[in-house]
Amino acid sequence: MHVITIYSNLDQVLLQMRKIRASLDPFSSDLELTIDFDYERFINPIVLGVIASFVERLRLKFEVNVNCTNMHPDNRDYVARMNFFRDVGYPYLELFQRHDDTGRFIPITRLTEESQSGIPSKVIQMLERHWEGIDRSILACLDWTIAEVTDNVINHSKSKVDGFVIGQSYPKNNRISFAVIDCGIGIGNRLRERDIYSDLSDEDALRYAVDEDVTVNPLTNGGVGLYRTRRIVEQNGGRLIITSGSGRLVADGNGKTVTKVPKWPGTIVHLEIKTDKVIDPDIIWGSNIPANVLDYIIDAHLW
């Protein structure tokens, strides 16, 4: 039997997953997996999304039986409402009424060709609800970036399983947290498909990924989305966190740093926005709003 203990720190969870992958029996068709919540009162929803994605990947080769233990009574209904039990296949009797989640949170949602188009608007609805006074062009840029990230999962990550999306607003802390998770080839492998990036490590690839005009296919992608999002969080006091392969990039008001982490077979793009700080759009754009963002505004794509 394999065990994943829930921690708020993602690296502690990734390390457990790496050990599980290394110990898998290739000749077995069944796998017993226990999710130990360790009576945690606070559950990091990003961790839930990553575990759901990991279980989905395991099911490519194994019949996975999931058991969940040591759930704190204060959060087990929250975990259920975030669709975690449903997605990992754990039977849980819901004794609560589900209410509209629009603008409050995004439960674990499978990222497919059918669901992809609706994902950015769900994030923008959270931002609109909690981020008062934000300029429309900033929302348009974030909408564009989220669409690019979800498109990468569907069309470029080469993942054999669905991606996952999850998000949560924290009004008391003036914060919104959102992540797109996939089990694809990762940013490093994707960038290395171009000759000019062929020698990059996973960590170096992440350093380039949030720079302007860096793209795998310059004919179809302008390389603007992650760079502009990085600029937004630098001004906002939030964070852009990208974990892919063995590297993690954190971009915030102090610049960008890259570290080595337990390997994740895919990419996790995690965005944290502070909703109590309005951004001056002139700092982000100057006099040059990218055409794709300008088209969004002119066409009223968001509203």
Phi, psi and omega per residue, in radians:
M1 nan 2.432 3.115
H2 -1.877 2.584 -3.076
V3 -2.265 2.353 2.940
I4 -2.060 2.056 3.081
T5 -1.594 2.316 -3.108
I6 -1.280 2.179 2.990
Y7 -2.256 2.674 3.045
S8 -1.235 -0.524 3.121
N9 -1.334 2.016 -3.062
L10 -1.078 -0.635 -3.078
D11 -1.088 -0.620 3.102
Q12 -1.120 -0.579 3.106
V13 -1.317 -0.749 3.120
L14 -1.061 -0.655 3.128
L15 -1.107 -0.718 3.094
Q16 -1.113 -0.692 3.129
M17 -1.134 -0.707 3.124
R18 -1.077 -0.711 3.120
K19 -1.149 -0.665 3.103
I20 -1.116 -0.803 3.136
R21 -1.028 -0.670 -3.108
A22 -1.250 -0.382 -3.054
S23 -1.820 0.077 -3.096
L24 -1.139 2.442 3.094
D25 -1.551 1.910 -3.085
P26 -1.171 -0.233 -3.100
F27 -1.708 0.008 3.122
S28 -1.742 2.600 3.103
S29 -1.846 -0.187 -3.108
D30 -2.006 2.612 3.134
L31 -2.521 2.194 3.088
E32 -1.712 2.151 -3.105
L33 -2.240 2.178 3.081
T34 -1.864 2.247 3.016
I35 -1.725 1.913 -3.099
D36 -1.696 1.922 -3.115
F37 -1.388 -0.158 2.999
D38 0.914 0.508 3.113
Y39 0.991 0.508 3.119
E40 -1.138 2.355 3.105
R41 -1.489 -0.560 3.086
F42 -1.889 2.211 3.130
I43 -1.958 2.140 3.067
N44 -1.314 1.961 -3.082
P45 -1.083 -0.488 3.116
I46 -1.108 -0.674 3.088
V47 -1.080 -0.716 3.097
L48 -1.038 -0.773 3.138
G49 -1.107 -0.692 -3.135
V50 -1.170 -0.734 3.118
I51 -1.130 -0.726 3.102
A52 -1.046 -0.706 3.115
S53 -1.154 -0.710 3.128
F54 -1.082 -0.778 3.123
V55 -1.088 -0.711 3.120
E56 -1.069 -0.689 3.123
R57 -1.180 -0.696 3.097
L58 -1.043 -0.583 -3.083
R59 -1.239 -0.125 3.007
L60 -1.124 -0.516 -3.054
K61 -2.127 -0.295 -3.020
F62 -2.284 2.688 2.919
E63 -1.511 1.787 -2.983
V64 -1.633 2.182 3.052
N65 -1.869 2.029 -3.052
V66 -1.814 2.312 3.023
N67 -2.135 2.426 3.124
C68 -2.013 2.270 -3.063
T69 -2.266 2.884 3.011
N70 0.937 0.783 3.122
M71 -1.466 2.259 3.109
H72 -1.252 2.371 -3.106
P73 -1.059 -0.372 -3.132
D74 -1.341 -0.290 -3.053
N75 -2.225 -0.080 -3.059
R76 -1.163 -0.615 3.082
D77 -1.194 -0.600 3.072
Y78 -1.087 -0.779 3.126
V79 -1.058 -0.705 3.102
A80 -1.143 -0.741 -3.119
R81 -1.137 -0.470 3.080
M82 -1.427 0.130 3.060
N83 1.201 0.314 -3.103
F84 -1.175 -0.860 -3.113
F85 -1.041 -0.723 3.132
R86 -1.048 -0.770 -3.019
D87 -1.360 -0.464 3.090
V88 -1.602 -0.079 3.073
G89 1.430 0.536 3.117
Y90 -1.775 2.189 -3.116
P91 -1.256 2.132 -3.141
Y92 -2.399 2.210 -3.125
L93 -1.454 1.984 -3.135
E94 -1.482 2.043 3.126
L95 -1.900 0.446 3.127
F96 -2.210 2.835 3.117
Q97 -1.677 2.256 3.109
R98 -1.392 2.324 3.104
H99 -1.977 2.916 -3.127
D100 -1.037 2.225 -3.105
D101 -1.659 0.016 -3.041
T102 -0.955 2.171 3.083
G103 1.403 -0.136 -3.108
R104 -1.829 -0.801 3.113
F105 -2.812 2.897 3.050
I106 -2.113 1.878 3.109
P107 -1.127 2.866 3.115
I108 -0.887 2.089 -3.072
T109 -2.203 2.236 3.116
R110 -1.239 2.324 -3.123
L111 -1.661 1.835 -3.140
T112 -2.206 3.043 3.092
E113 -1.043 -0.574 -3.104
E114 -1.316 -0.660 -3.065
S115 -1.561 -0.278 -2.993
Q116 -0.962 -0.774 -3.015
S117 -1.153 -0.425 -3.097
G118 -1.580 -0.180 -3.056
I119 -1.151 -0.884 -3.105
P120 -0.973 -0.697 -3.104
S121 -1.142 -0.541 3.099
K122 -1.138 -0.683 3.110
V123 -1.210 -0.756 -3.136
I124 -1.089 -0.605 3.101
Q125 -1.103 -0.667 3.069
M126 -1.150 -0.755 -3.129
L127 -1.132 -0.762 3.134
E128 -1.071 -0.667 -3.081
R129 -1.216 -0.565 -2.973
H130 -2.027 -0.259 -3.034
W131 -1.884 1.412 -3.064
E132 -1.233 2.437 3.035
G133 1.420 0.097 -3.100
I134 -1.294 2.435 -3.125
D135 -1.199 2.522 -3.074
R136 -1.087 -0.586 -3.119
S137 -1.184 -0.516 3.097
I138 -1.211 -0.769 3.077
L139 -1.078 -0.682 3.133
A140 -1.091 -0.714 3.126
C141 -1.122 -0.773 3.140
L142 -1.147 -0.679 3.071
D143 -1.042 -0.773 3.138
W144 -1.112 -0.756 -3.134
T145 -1.089 -0.810 -3.137
I146 -1.066 -0.694 3.094
A147 -1.104 -0.679 3.108
E148 -1.142 -0.752 -3.118
V149 -1.133 -0.777 3.133
T150 -1.170 -0.621 3.074
D151 -1.111 -0.667 3.102
N152 -1.057 -0.684 3.128
V153 -1.122 -0.792 -3.065
I154 -1.261 -0.765 -2.938
N155 -1.888 -0.250 -3.023
H156 -2.275 -0.284 -3.065
S157 -1.320 -0.350 -3.112
K158 1.049 0.538 3.116
S159 -1.313 2.483 3.117
K160 -1.563 -0.072 3.101
V161 -2.258 2.884 3.129
D162 -1.099 2.646 2.931
G163 -1.388 3.004 3.115
F164 -2.324 2.562 3.102
V165 -2.225 2.453 3.090
I166 -2.644 2.544 -3.134
G167 -2.682 2.710 -3.118
Q168 -2.625 2.389 3.003
S169 -1.715 2.539 3.102
Y170 -2.209 1.406 -3.039
P171 -1.014 -0.641 -3.122
K172 -1.162 -0.490 -3.141
N173 -1.784 0.072 3.140
N174 0.939 0.903 -3.047
R175 -2.531 2.527 2.998
I176 -2.194 2.362 -3.124
S177 -2.182 2.364 -3.032
F178 -2.606 2.482 -3.139
A179 -2.512 2.542 2.969
V180 -2.017 2.217 -2.991
I181 -2.185 2.325 3.039
D182 -2.440 2.851 3.109
C183 -2.000 0.765 -3.092
G184 -1.572 -2.612 -3.037
I185 -1.473 -0.255 3.113
G186 1.579 2.769 -3.086
I187 -1.143 -0.686 -3.136
G188 -1.046 -0.885 3.140
N189 -1.118 -0.610 -3.137
R190 -1.177 -0.810 3.129
L191 -1.169 -0.608 -3.124
R192 -1.162 -0.153 3.049
E193 -1.215 -0.342 3.042
R194 -1.639 2.397 -3.058
D195 -0.991 -0.654 -3.051
I196 -1.238 -0.270 3.122
Y197 -1.976 0.177 -2.950
S198 -1.101 -0.423 -3.092
D199 -1.719 0.107 -3.074
L200 -1.294 2.451 2.949
S201 -1.359 2.972 3.083
D202 -1.007 -0.715 -3.113
E203 -1.177 -0.762 3.133
D204 -1.161 -0.616 3.118
A205 -1.058 -0.655 3.126
L206 -1.198 -0.604 3.088
R207 -1.063 -0.693 -3.136
Y208 -1.330 -0.532 -2.969
A209 -1.066 -0.466 -3.109
V210 -1.829 0.250 3.038
D211 -1.570 2.772 -3.093
E212 -1.205 2.447 3.031
D213 1.187 0.319 3.050
V214 -1.626 2.102 -3.086
T215 -2.709 2.660 3.081
V216 -1.292 -0.674 -3.104
N217 -2.169 1.650 -3.086
P218 -1.152 -0.234 -3.135
L219 -1.415 -0.427 -3.067
T220 -2.096 -0.160 -3.056
N221 -2.440 2.219 -3.045
G222 -1.452 -0.098 -3.133
G223 1.152 0.564 -3.052
V224 -1.779 -0.630 -2.914
G225 -0.963 -1.043 -3.083
L226 -1.177 -0.584 3.109
Y227 -1.107 -0.841 -3.124
R228 -1.161 -0.637 3.098
T229 -1.126 -0.707 3.043
R230 -1.004 -0.761 -3.142
R231 -1.108 -0.659 -3.136
I232 -1.133 -0.840 -3.098
V233 -1.201 -0.505 3.074
E234 -1.071 -0.659 3.135
Q235 -1.456 -0.458 -3.031
N236 -1.492 -0.390 -3.037
G237 1.512 0.118 3.075
G238 -1.540 -2.778 -3.118
R239 -2.535 2.494 2.935
L240 -1.945 2.053 -3.071
I241 -2.099 2.095 3.140
I242 -2.118 2.086 3.071
T243 -1.948 2.189 -3.110
S244 -2.706 2.266 -3.070
G245 1.064 -2.250 -3.115
S246 -1.755 0.226 -3.086
G247 -2.121 2.754 3.011
R248 -2.435 2.300 3.048
L249 -1.895 2.346 3.009
V250 -2.126 2.078 3.085
A251 -1.974 2.229 3.129
D252 -2.649 -2.833 -3.093
G253 -1.130 -0.245 3.125
N254 -1.675 0.130 -3.113
G255 1.840 -2.601 -3.134
K256 -2.240 2.442 3.084
T257 -2.257 2.595 3.134
V258 -2.230 2.316 3.121
T259 -2.284 2.878 3.066
K260 -1.609 2.389 -3.091
V261 -2.369 2.914 3.021
P262 -0.975 2.326 -2.949
K263 -1.104 2.312 2.999
W264 -1.941 2.163 -3.107
P265 -1.359 1.291 -3.089
G266 2.658 -2.594 -3.089
T267 -2.455 2.417 3.029
I268 -2.118 1.984 3.066
V269 -1.812 1.990 -3.021
H270 -2.100 2.168 -3.100
L271 -2.060 2.238 3.035
E272 -2.052 2.220 -3.114
I273 -2.092 2.369 3.034
K274 -1.625 2.123 -3.001
T275 -1.567 0.042 3.122
D276 -1.813 0.212 3.133
K277 -2.274 2.022 3.141
V278 -1.506 2.475 -3.086
I279 -1.776 2.382 3.025
D280 -1.341 1.983 -3.094
P281 -1.063 -0.467 3.132
D282 -1.102 -0.516 3.111
I283 -1.205 -0.617 -3.110
I284 -1.386 -0.786 -2.990
W285 -1.774 -0.526 -2.939
G286 1.122 -2.219 3.101
S287 -1.873 0.297 -2.995
N288 -2.335 1.369 3.006
I289 -1.293 2.211 -3.137
P290 -0.962 2.535 -3.051
A291 -1.018 -0.674 -3.107
N292 -1.140 -0.659 3.093
V293 -1.224 -0.744 3.122
L294 -1.059 -0.707 3.094
D295 -1.070 -0.682 3.111
Y296 -1.045 -0.756 -3.113
I297 -1.188 -0.815 -3.107
I298 -1.098 -0.698 -3.095
D299 -1.462 0.010 -3.100
A300 0.933 0.708 -3.078
H301 -1.047 -0.543 -3.049
L302 -1.455 -0.420 -2.992
W303 -2.243 nan nan
